[in-house]
């Protein structure tokens, strides 16, 4: 599942606001997040992922508890596919841009698009067209951050404005899109709230400001909104993703500008630490096997994608020609997607599988003229949703479907049931030109 990737904007290095005092509004620009008190920390979430909107915003210890039935036998051994077919998902009616945020195992995709009237709306793609998710009463715009296997979406209503290169929020509210209508999730007392992740039990995570202006991660379950607190000494926290074990991943921000990846599980918020040589970390996604991905960062601005499992970090490396990398999501097979980028804003997208890091742009037909700059989510069939530019230079959400390998003695490329995948989860990308 995805966190709130705000890839829509193609965030180069997502920055999430770390706030301790009330602010007049949030601004998400092509280079990240900002706020009026200028206290910010890098994060990964929607290309808003969470990647997105936190993408350059979104996930941590593994408590002993019963796990959902995710069986290795349900999937073939993962391999890098021979290539991908690519579908441009277009825009809502009259729109000029779109961006992907999440994909579920039924092939449904959520993201954001502008409309003919100038509003920005979350969308749900059901296999043929984009449906406008609407917004809450009193709000003009919306963003969709994640989708579960029932087609319910974690979304955010907001006032302000959004374009392909940035968003401004004067107020916002988390909501659950279900059965064709939005349900207001409430707030922790402040004027800003963002929904970034949803699991198959309709539990939602995200973050909200409080009456005092602090920012706190939340867990919404059965009509109640729970403040998840912070790590010891923390000034703010953000929730970016939730799995079917009700484990929430995100970050705690500290007054010195550093942040730590965190895992909320069984009522406890735990510090994951960070990669050796880095001062901060951000957890953006968690699988149903409790594998976590995200990125570490340091004071020089360098980011490095990581995977975290069984108490240990794995450095995922970086694509050739780039200095930084950030993971944005993963599936239950262990395949990871993310972005690589340089300080000048140039970026690329990657798939990490079985110790191999490959450039996704090299696996799509070159004659399409498509340039992907944010890989946002991946489902258990290996399908990926990404954001990039089409051959006309327009920013679009794209669906990538793996092309099966030729039949061999070991069988065909397959991943169980075929299906079609961060905000404030999530994502990392360069601004559309």
N, C-alpha and C positions, 0 to 999 in steps of 0.2 A: 504494500500500500504506500501511497505517497504522502508526504507531509504537505504543507501548503506551499507549493512551488509557485512562485510568481514568475514563471518563465515567460509569461506573456511579455514581459518587458525584456526578456533577455537580460537578466541581471548579470553583470560581469562578475562582481564578487558580492554576494548578497550580504547586506549589513542589516542586522536587526536592532531596533532601538532598545537600549538598556536604560530604563528610566527609573528615577527615584523621586521625581517631582512632576506635578501636572504639566502637560504640554498643550499647546494650542492645536497641534495637528501632526500627522505623520506624513512624510514625503518619501516615496520610493522612486528613485531615479535609476537611470541605466547603470550607475556605478554602485547602487546599494540603497540602504535605508538611511534616513536622517530624521532628526527631530529637533525641537526648538532648544533643548538644553545641550545639544551636541554630544550627549553621552551615548556612544554606539559601540557595538561589538560585532565582529563578523559572524555570520551564520549562514546556513544553507536551506533554502526552501523554494518557491514556485518560479523559478525563472522569473514569483513574488515573494516554491519548495523549497522550498521548499523545496526553491526551488521553491522557491518558489517559494505570506508572503513574507515570508521569510524566505526565499531561495537565494539569494545568496542568502536563503532560507529556506532542514530539520531533524536524534534518538538515543543496556546498560547494566548490569549484574544479572545473574540468572538464578532467581530463587527456586528452591525445590518445590515444585507444584505440578499438578497434572497438566499435560500439554495437549493441544488439539491434535487430532489424528492427521499429521502430515507425515506421510510415509515415503521413504526414499524409493520404495517399490512402485509408487504411483507415477514416477517420472523416469525417463531414460537418463543415462549419464549425460550431463550437459556438455555441449561442444560449441565452438564458434561456428555459426552457420556460414554457408557458402555466400550468402548475400541476403538482401531484403527487398521485398516489394514495398513501394511507398505510396501512401494515399494522402493527398492534401485534403484536410477536413473542411476547408473553407472558412466562412464566417457566418454569423447570424445575418439575417436579411439586411442588406444595405451597409454592412460593416466593411472596415478596411484592414483589420488585423485580427488575429486570433493567436492563442498560446495554449499549449497543453499543460495539464496539471496531474491527472491521474488516470489509471486504467484498471478495470477489475477483471476477474477471471471469466466473466460472461461477455467480454468484449466491449463493454460500455466505457466511454471516455468522457472526462470532464475537463473543463478549462475555462478560458475567458475570451470574450470577443467584444468589440464595440458594435454599435447598432446604427441604423440610419439616422436616428434621432440624436446621436451623440452620446448616449449612455453607454456604460460598460456593464456587461452582464455575464454571469456564469452560464455555461452551456452544458448540456448532456448530449453526447453522440450515441445513438442507438443502432448504428449500422447503416443508416441511410442519410440522415440529416442532423443538424444541430437544433436542439430545443432550448429555448430561453428559460432559465430557471426562475426568472422574476426576482423580486427582492421583498424585503419587509416593508410594512407600512411606515411611512415617514422617511424612507431612504430612496435614493434615485438609482443607485448602482449595486452591482453584486459581483462576487468572485467565487468560483467553485474551486476547492482545494483538493478534494479526495472523494472517492466513490467506493462503496462496498459492493459485495456480490449480489445484493438485492436491488442495486440501483439507487440507494440512498446516498446523498452527497453532503459532505461537510462544506459549508459555504459561509460567505461573509457579505452582509449588506453594508453599504457605506455611502456617505455623502462626500462630495469632492469631485475629482475628475480622474480619468485614466486615459493614457495613450499608449502607443507601442513602445515608448521610451521612458515612461514614468507614471506614477500615481501620486495623488495627494488625497489624504483622508482627513476631513474635518470632524468626522464621527463615524463609528462603525459598530456592527453588532453581529455576533456569530449566530448562524441558524443552521438547522437540519432540513434538507430538502427531502421530503418523503411523500409518496402517493400524490405527486403533482403539486404539492404546496409546501411553503416554508414554515418551519416551526421555530419561533424565537427561543434561543437557549438562555437568554438572560445575560447578566454580567456580574462581575465581582464588585460592582459599585461605581465604576468609572465610565467614561464616554467612549472607550475603544475596546472592541473585542474582535477576535479573529479565530475562525475554525480552520484547523489544518489537517486533521486526520480523523478517520472513522473506521471502526472494525465491523465484523459481521454480526455483532450483538447490538448495533446501533449506538454504541458508545462513541463519544466525540472528544477529541482533545484540541487544544489551541491555547490562546492566552488572552487575558483581559486586563485592563487597568482597574485599580481599586479606587475607592473614594479619596484616598490620600495621594493618588497619582502613581503608585508603584505598579509594576507589571508582574503578573503571576500566571504561571501555567495552570490550566484547569482540566478537569475530567468531568464530562457530562454523562450522566447515567441515570436512566429511569426518572427523568424530570428534574434532577438535582445537579447543581454545578458545584464541584468541589475544588477549592484552592489547594494546589499541590505544594505550595510553599517554595522554599529555596534551599540549596545546600548551605551548610553553616557559613556565616559571614557574607552570604550573597545579598545583592540588592534587588535582583529581578530574576524572573524565570520565564521560560517559554516552552510550551509543549508542541511537538512537531509531528509525531506519529504515534499510533496505537495499534497493537496486534490483537489477535483473538484470545490472548491470555490476559488482556486488560493491562498490559505493560505499556507505559508511556515513555517515549524518549524525547529529549530536548536539551536545553542548556540552562545553567544558572550564570548570570552575569555578576561581576564584582566591581567595586568602586574603582579599582585600579585599571579597568578597561579589559581585563582578561575574562574568559568564560570557560566553563567546563561542561563537557557532555554529561548528561545525567540520565538515570533510569529510575522511573517510579514503578514500583512493583510491590504488591502486598502491603500497601500503606507506608512504604519506606522510599525515600529519595536517596539514591546512591550516586557517588562521584565515580565516573569511569576513568578519570585520569586523561592523559594525552600521549601522543607519540613522543619518543625521545627526541630532544632538541627543539620541541615546540612548547609554547607557553599557554596556548588555549586549544580547546577542542569543541566541536559541535556534532551532536548526534542527530541525524536527519530522518532515519528510517529504521524500522525493526521488522523482521520477518516473524512468521509463526514458529520458527525454530529458535527465536530469541537471538539471531544474528543481527548485528547492528552495523550500519554504515554511516559515514559522515566525513568530516575533515578536521585536521589539526591546522593551527595557524601560529605565526610568530610575529614579533614586532616589526619585521621587515616587510610584512604583507604577503609573504609566501604561504600558500595553502597546500596541504597534502592529503589526498583521499586515504581513508582507512576503512578496514573492516574490523569489527570487534566480536569475538566469540570465545566462550569458555574462559573469560578473564584475561584474554590476551589480544593485543592489537596486531594487525597485519597492515604494513605500509603497501598501498596499491601501486605506488610509483606514479609516473607522469608520462604522457605521450611525448615522443621525440619532438623537439622544437618548442616545447612549452616549459614554463617554470613552475606552474601551479596546477593542482588538480583538486577536485571535490566530488565525492560521491553524492548522488541525489536519491537513489532508491535501489531496492533489490527485490528478488522474488524468493519463493520458498525452496527453489533449486540451488540458490546461492549465486545466481548471476547478478551482477551489479552494473548499474549505469551511472554516468556522471559526465563532467565536463573538465577540460583542460584549458588553461588560458594564460596569457601574459599580461603584464601591467599596461600595455598599450591597448588592451581591450580585445585583442584577437583571441579567438577561442575555437575549440573543437569538441567533439563528443566521443565518449568511449564506452565500450563494453568490457567488463572484466569477468573472466570465466576461467576457473581452474588454474589460476596463476598467470593467465595471459591477458594482456591489455591490448585492445585493438581499437583503431579509429573507425567509428561507425560510418563516417562519411566515405570511407574507402570501400564500404560494403553495400552502397546503394548505387544504382546506375548513374554514371557520370553525365549521360546525355540528358538527364532530367533538369540539370541546372539548379539543383537544390543545394543549399548550404545550411546544414544543421548546426546550431550553436548551443543548444541545451537539450540534453537527454533527461526526460522528466520522470519516467516510471517504466516498469517492466512487469508483465504478468507471468503466471506460471506456464504459459504456452510459449514464452520467449518473445512475445510481441512487445514493442516499445513505443511509447508516445514521446515525441520530441517537438521542439520548436525551432524554426529556422526561416530562411528566406526562400521563396519559390523563384522560378526563372524570371519573374517580372519584378523581383526585388521586394515583394510584399511579405510581411511577417505572417506565418501560418503555423497552426498545429498540424503535425503529421503523424500518421500511424505507420509503423514499420512492422511488417510481417516476415518472419524468417523463411527463406527458401530452403526446402529440405535438401540434405546432402544426397548424392546418388546412393542407391542401395549398395551395401557392402556386406561382408560376412558377419558384421556385428549388428546389422539392422539399419533402419531408417531413422533420420532425425525426427524426434517426436517428443512431446511434453504433455502427456495426459490429455485432458479435454481441451479442444481448440478454443481459444478466446481472443478477443481483441489483443497508459500508465503511467506549496509547498511552491504567508500569509496570512500567509503570513505564515509551509514546510518547507519551504522551500525552495530556489534553484540557482545555478551558476551559469551565466552566459554573457555574451557581449551585447551591446545595444544594437537594435536593428538600425541599419544605415538608411 
